[in-house]
Amino acid sequence: MVFIGSFALALALVLALYVVGASLVGARRRLPALVDSANHALWAMAGMVGAAAGVLLTGLLTSDFSIKYVAEHSSTTLPTFYKVTALWGGQGGSLLLWTFLLAVFAAVVAWQNRHTGLELTPYALMTLALVATFFLVMLNFITPPFARVFPHPAEGGDLNPLLQNYWMAIHPPSLYTGYVSTTVPFAFAVAALISGRLDDAWIRRTRRWALFSWFFLSLGNLFGARWAYEVLGWGGYWAWDPVENAAFMPWLMMTAYLHSVMIQERKDMLKVWNLALIGLAFALTLFGTFITRSGVISSVHSFTQSGLGPYFSGFLGLVVVSYSGLLLYRVGRLRSAAELESFVSREAAFLFNNLVLVGIAFAIFWGTIFPIISEAVRGVKITVGPPFFNRVNAPLALALLFLMGVGPLIAWRRATIRNLALNFSLPAALGAAVGGGAALLGVTQWYVLATLSLAAFVLATVMLEFSRGVNARRRTVNEALPRALSNLVAKNNRRYGGYIVHVGVVMAFVGIVASSFFKVEVKRSLGPNQSLDIGDYQLKYLGVSADETFHLERVNARLELSRAGRPLGMLEPGRLFYKLQQQPATQIALRSTPGADLYVVFAGLDPKTGLATFQVFLTPLVFWLWAGGVVMALGTVIAMWPDVREREAIARAWERQAMGLGAGESAGFEGEPF
């Protein structure tokens, strides 16, 4: 099995190199047969990487400790579910998963574009294969996942206890999917720069890939925050950890890109900007990988024993220099005749939105790398903590929230006073009313008041847009309200799916602000039948219970929960002890409602006094952070779904192809997105 896995990775590397050469030569010499051969090689490469991943997974499931990776990250007592997640619990396995996803996406791109001619696709496949080549070199020569260990141990070292959580089954794969799928629009951007086809064809070809990447980056960040919330036992979900920052920055870049390309598609503007954004997004995914694997930072997310940092930093530098060179080479042909006509227009609102997103990303980037720079220059590592990130990003986040409300309602080209008054009077009045009402109820923090006012403003603009669209349909085609709403979204899914995403962002933003400003914490030691109060909740300590398996020991504290004297059930926070790694961990107890989360940590038990120590958090509205993420995901799925007109266009293109029209005559299909 080890031989099969190693041979599959070696063959995958050979195939990737063949794809690079065949795609380039086939495109340059206009040889469709050679490009087809590259497509077949790409599919074979995906099969080889998939076989290697299957071999490693088999080794984990069967506890084959002759494989060093299995011996280090699994054990005979590890539950089967976590043996599967151990595939991405270590260095070699996570790189193998990354490479497998990249190979699958490249194979899908080759299949989608197998009839689209030689202008863009071969160069895009060449770029995808070049990226895959780097990862396959790492897997074959630098960190091979099938390295052997002699003599093999009778028992493995087990998976890191912090990773033995169900969120780790979906957080890394989601984040990796978002990271890796960013390579597809980047590859087509490279193809556009190499081929000189600098219109928006590469954007239309990859529109859904960009949404797909943004969708999984969003889920990956959300699942990671939830993992930190449930596993680390500190009552929070985001600490501006360097690896958290590294995952957040590509999301910001892809958000900016998805807004900016609409300007290019509609106004033929911002061509250089869009190419720069997608290049930055891809570079930041590599930067995140460098941060995780270089060992230059300390984080619960990082592989501190890794020696891959220099290789990733070198590859990142090569990508940045090469892409920048291509962009500078073509910059003369990327200038647009169209110009921004007014700062009071939708184009300007989208541009300001982009500038704010890039500003947030730059602030996070600087705060992340500053400790590294300070240590390299002065020999002293200066820590940049949450106060810096909060202070810098808080006003930018408010500006972003404001622009989310302005963008949908302001006119294209140039807004008039009448247009502004007609569109914004009601949302502005509602926002002011909500802010004033919150102040009357005793809210004094200016940031909270501004957030509530702007949240109401944005929600009102979205409701106004839906209301106008539904009313227009009902007047035009005489549809009932539910059907009019359904058809409105179905026929304009990109637009209204985006509005639903905005609603989710507002929900999440309100949850973040409320949970940050109004969280209450109590830490107390209790004896049996003693109680503590937090908010209007009461927790009565009844005692402890213990259980044990081959894998771990568990001690749970039993707490009787009541609210205003009304019993609500039992909470059982626990302390875990993993036997193989001799490492303790926390198991929180959580009662979540839309109003607030009651979060209980069992900090320890004093055997002499019998006192149990508890740390309890009452966190308002954090539920809406997670609910907002679900709404964002729903809106993204709606935006990705092919609308009626698009399906008709695809059907017409396939019909033209079936009639035997040439590649040049079917070029209209070339731009159809995923």
ChimeraX attribute file (.defattr): number of C-alpha atoms within 10 A of each C-alpha:
attribute: neighborCount
match mode: 1-to-1
recipient: residues
	/A:1	15
	/A:2	18
	/A:3	11
	/A:4	14
	/A:5	21
	/A:6	22
	/A:7	16
	/A:8	22
	/A:9	27
	/A:10	20
	/A:11	17
	/A:12	28
	/A:13	24
	/A:14	15
	/A:15	23
	/A:16	29
	/A:17	19
	/A:18	18
	/A:19	30
	/A:20	22
	/A:21	17
	/A:22	24
	/A:23	27
	/A:24	21
	/A:25	16
	/A:26	20
	/A:27	21
	/A:28	14
	/A:29	10
	/A:30	14
	/A:31	14
	/A:32	17
	/A:33	11
	/A:34	20
	/A:35	26
	/A:36	19
	/A:37	15
	/A:38	28
	/A:39	25
	/A:40	17
	/A:41	21
	/A:42	31
	/A:43	18
	/A:44	18
	/A:45	28
	/A:46	25
	/A:47	18
	/A:48	25
	/A:49	28
	/A:50	22
	/A:51	19
	/A:52	28
	/A:53	22
	/A:54	15
	/A:55	20
	/A:56	26
	/A:57	20
	/A:58	17
	/A:59	23
	/A:60	27
	/A:61	22
	/A:62	15
	/A:63	21
	/A:64	24
	/A:65	26
	/A:66	20
	/A:67	22
	/A:68	19
	/A:69	28
	/A:70	34
	/A:71	25
	/A:72	17
	/A:73	25
	/A:74	31
	/A:75	26
	/A:76	21
	/A:77	17
	/A:78	22
	/A:79	13
	/A:80	15
	/A:81	13
	/A:82	23
	/A:83	27
	/A:84	17
	/A:85	27
	/A:86	29
	/A:87	28
	/A:88	22
	/A:89	23
	/A:90	20
	/A:91	23
	/A:92	22
	/A:93	25
	/A:94	19
	/A:95	22
	/A:96	26
	/A:97	21
	/A:98	20
	/A:99	25
	/A:100	25
	/A:101	22
	/A:102	27
	/A:103	28
	/A:104	19
	/A:105	20
	/A:106	28
	/A:107	22
	/A:108	17
	/A:109	22
	/A:110	23
	/A:111	14
	/A:112	16
	/A:113	22
	/A:114	17
	/A:115	17
	/A:116	20
	/A:117	19
	/A:118	21
	/A:119	18
	/A:120	26
	/A:121	28
	/A:122	33
	/A:123	27
	/A:124	29
	/A:125	30
	/A:126	28
	/A:127	25
	/A:128	26
	/A:129	29
	/A:130	18
	/A:131	19
	/A:132	24
	/A:133	21
	/A:134	16
	/A:135	20
	/A:136	27
	/A:137	16
	/A:138	19
	/A:139	23
	/A:140	19
	/A:141	10
	/A:142	14
	/A:143	19
	/A:144	21
	/A:145	28
	/A:146	26
	/A:147	15
	/A:148	16
	/A:149	14
	/A:150	9
	/A:151	8
	/A:152	14
	/A:153	14
	/A:154	12
	/A:155	17
	/A:156	23
	/A:157	17
	/A:158	24
	/A:159	24
	/A:160	16
	/A:161	18
	/A:162	17
	/A:163	19
	/A:164	20
	/A:165	15
	/A:166	12
	/A:167	18
	/A:168	21
	/A:169	20
	/A:170	16
	/A:171	22
	/A:172	22
	/A:173	20
	/A:174	23
	/A:175	24
	/A:176	25
	/A:177	24
	/A:178	28
	/A:179	28
	/A:180	23
	/A:181	25
	/A:182	28
	/A:183	27
	/A:184	25
	/A:185	26
	/A:186	27
	/A:187	28
	/A:188	26
	/A:189	30
	/A:190	25
	/A:191	23
	/A:192	25
	/A:193	23
	/A:194	18
	/A:195	17
	/A:196	14
	/A:197	15
	/A:198	19
	/A:199	14
	/A:200	16
	/A:201	20
	/A:202	26
	/A:203	26
	/A:204	18
	/A:205	24
	/A:206	23
	/A:207	19
	/A:208	21
	/A:209	23
	/A:210	25
	/A:211	22
	/A:212	20
	/A:213	26
	/A:214	28
	/A:215	24
	/A:216	24
	/A:217	29
	/A:218	25
	/A:219	24
	/A:220	25
	/A:221	23
	/A:222	22
	/A:223	23
	/A:224	24
	/A:225	20
	/A:226	19
	/A:227	21
	/A:228	20
	/A:229	17
	/A:230	21
	/A:231	20
	/A:232	16
	/A:233	21
	/A:234	17
	/A:235	23
	/A:236	19
	/A:237	20
	/A:238	17
	/A:239	13
	/A:240	20
	/A:241	17
	/A:242	25
	/A:243	21
	/A:244	19
	/A:245	20
	/A:246	24
	/A:247	24
	/A:248	22
	/A:249	26
	/A:250	29
	/A:251	26
	/A:252	22
	/A:253	24
	/A:254	24
	/A:255	21
	/A:256	24
	/A:257	23
	/A:258	19
	/A:259	16
	/A:260	22
	/A:261	24
	/A:262	17
	/A:263	19
	/A:264	21
	/A:265	16
	/A:266	10
	/A:267	17
	/A:268	18
	/A:269	22
	/A:270	21
	/A:271	21
	/A:272	19
	/A:273	17
	/A:274	22
	/A:275	24
	/A:276	18
	/A:277	24
	/A:278	27
	/A:279	24
	/A:280	22
	/A:281	25
	/A:282	26
	/A:283	22
	/A:284	23
	/A:285	24
	/A:286	22
	/A:287	25
	/A:288	23
	/A:289	23
	/A:290	24
	/A:291	27
	/A:292	26
	/A:293	22
	/A:294	21
	/A:295	17
	/A:296	17
	/A:297	19
	/A:298	14
	/A:299	15
	/A:300	15
	/A:301	16
	/A:302	21
	/A:303	20
	/A:304	17
	/A:305	10
	/A:306	16
	/A:307	14
	/A:308	19
	/A:309	18
	/A:310	12
	/A:311	15
	/A:312	22
	/A:313	17
	/A:314	12
	/A:315	18
	/A:316	20
	/A:317	15
	/A:318	12
	/A:319	17
	/A:320	15
	/A:321	12
	/A:322	13
	/A:323	21
	/A:324	14
	/A:325	12
	/A:326	14
	/A:327	20
	/A:328	14
	/A:329	13
	/A:330	16
	/A:331	13
	/A:332	10
	/A:333	13
	/A:334	21
	/A:335	13
	/A:336	14
	/A:337	8
	/A:338	11
	/A:339	12
	/A:340	15
	/A:341	12
	/A:342	13
	/A:343	14
	/A:344	19
	/A:345	21
	/A:346	23
	/A:347	27
	/A:348	21
	/A:349	23
	/A:350	22
	/A:351	22
	/A:352	18
	/A:353	24
	/A:354	23
	/A:355	15
	/A:356	22
	/A:357	24
	/A:358	19
	/A:359	16
	/A:360	23
	/A:361	22
	/A:362	13
	/A:363	15
	/A:364	22
	/A:365	18
	/A:366	14
	/A:367	21
	/A:368	24
	/A:369	15
	/A:370	16
	/A:371	18
	/A:372	17
	/A:373	15
	/A:374	14
	/A:375	12
	/A:376	11
	/A:377	10
	/A:378	9
	/A:379	10
	/A:380	12
	/A:381	14
	/A:382	13
	/A:383	12
	/A:384	17
	/A:385	14
	/A:386	13
	/A:387	10
	/A:388	13
	/A:389	18
	/A:390	13
	/A:391	10
	/A:392	15
	/A:393	19
	/A:394	14
	/A:395	14
	/A:396	18
	/A:397	17
	/A:398	18
	/A:399	16
	/A:400	21
	/A:401	22
	/A:402	20
	/A:403	21
	/A:404	26
	/A:405	25
	/A:406	23
	/A:407	21
	/A:408	21
	/A:409	20
	/A:410	21
	/A:411	18
	/A:412	18
	/A:413	16
	/A:414	16
	/A:415	16
	/A:416	12
	/A:417	8
	/A:418	8
	/A:419	13
	/A:420	15
	/A:421	11
	/A:422	11
	/A:423	18
	/A:424	19
	/A:425	10
	/A:426	15
	/A:427	23
	/A:428	20
	/A:429	15
	/A:430	20
	/A:431	23
	/A:432	19
	/A:433	16
	/A:434	20
	/A:435	23
	/A:436	15
	/A:437	15
	/A:438	16
	/A:439	15
	/A:440	10
	/A:441	9
	/A:442	8
	/A:443	14
	/A:444	11
	/A:445	10
	/A:446	11
	/A:447	15
	/A:448	20
	/A:449	20
	/A:450	18
	/A:451	22
	/A:452	25
	/A:453	24
	/A:454	29
	/A:455	26
	/A:456	23
	/A:457	26
	/A:458	28
	/A:459	23
	/A:460	20
	/A:461	23
	/A:462	22
	/A:463	14
	/A:464	18
	/A:465	16
	/A:466	17
	/A:467	12
	/A:468	11
	/A:469	17
	/A:470	23
	/A:471	15
	/A:472	15
	/A:473	18
	/A:474	16
	/A:475	10
	/A:476	9
	/A:477	9
	/A:478	12
	/A:479	16
	/A:480	11
	/A:481	13
	/A:482	10
	/A:483	13
	/A:484	20
	/A:485	18
	/A:486	12
	/A:487	16
	/A:488	18
	/A:489	19
	/A:490	19
	/A:491	15
	/A:492	17
	/A:493	23
	/A:494	19
	/A:495	15
	/A:496	22
	/A:497	23
	/A:498	22
	/A:499	26
	/A:500	22
	/A:501	23
	/A:502	22
	/A:503	23
	/A:504	25
	/A:505	23
	/A:506	26
	/A:507	24
	/A:508	24
	/A:509	22
	/A:510	22
	/A:511	23
	/A:512	20
	/A:513	19
	/A:514	21
	/A:515	22
	/A:516	16
	/A:517	13
	/A:518	13
	/A:519	17
	/A:520	15
	/A:521	15
	/A:522	14
	/A:523	14
	/A:524	13
	/A:525	19
	/A:526	19
	/A:527	16
	/A:528	15
	/A:529	12
	/A:530	13
	/A:531	17
	/A:532	16
	/A:533	13
	/A:534	15
	/A:535	13
	/A:536	10
	/A:537	17
	/A:538	20
	/A:539	21
	/A:540	20
	/A:541	24
	/A:542	17
	/A:543	16
	/A:544	16
	/A:545	12
	/A:546	12
	/A:547	10
	/A:548	11
	/A:549	10
	/A:550	11
	/A:551	16
	/A:552	18
	/A:553	15
	/A:554	18
	/A:555	20
	/A:556	20
	/A:557	24
	/A:558	20
	/A:559	24
	/A:560	17
	/A:561	19
	/A:562	17
	/A:563	14
	/A:564	9
	/A:565	10
	/A:566	10
	/A:567	12
	/A:568	13
	/A:569	9
	/A:570	17
	/A:571	21
	/A:572	20
	/A:573	22
	/A:574	23
	/A:575	20
	/A:576	19
	/A:577	18
	/A:578	19
	/A:579	15
	/A:580	18
	/A:581	14
	/A:582	9
	/A:583	13
	/A:584	15
	/A:585	16
	/A:586	22
	/A:587	21
	/A:588	25
	/A:589	22
	/A:590	17
	/A:591	14
	/A:592	16
	/A:593	13
	/A:594	12
	/A:595	11
	/A:596	20
	/A:597	20
	/A:598	19
	/A:599	24
	/A:600	28
	/A:601	24
	/A:602	24
	/A:603	20
	/A:604	17
	/A:605	19
	/A:606	10
	/A:607	8
	/A:608	6
	/A:609	8
	/A:610	13
	/A:611	18
	/A:612	20
	/A:613	18
	/A:614	21
	/A:615	19
	/A:616	26
	/A:617	23
	/A:618	24
	/A:619	24
	/A:620	24
	/A:621	25
	/A:622	28
	/A:623	20
	/A:624	25
	/A:625	24
	/A:626	20
	/A:627	17
	/A:628	24
	/A:629	23
	/A:630	19
	/A:631	19
	/A:632	27
	/A:633	21
	/A:634	17
	/A:635	24
	/A:636	26
	/A:637	20
	/A:638	22
	/A:639	24
	/A:640	21
	/A:641	16
	/A:642	20
	/A:643	16
	/A:644	13
	/A:645	12
	/A:646	14
	/A:647	13
	/A:648	12
	/A:649	14
	/A:650	16
	/A:651	13
	/A:652	14
	/A:653	20
	/A:654	13
	/A:655	13
	/A:656	15
	/A:657	16
	/A:658	9
	/A:659	9
	/A:660	10
	/A:661	12
	/A:662	11
	/A:663	15
	/A:664	10
	/A:665	12
	/A:666	19
	/A:667	14
	/A:668	15
	/A:669	21
	/A:670	23
	/A:671	18
	/A:672	23
	/A:673	20
	/A:674	19
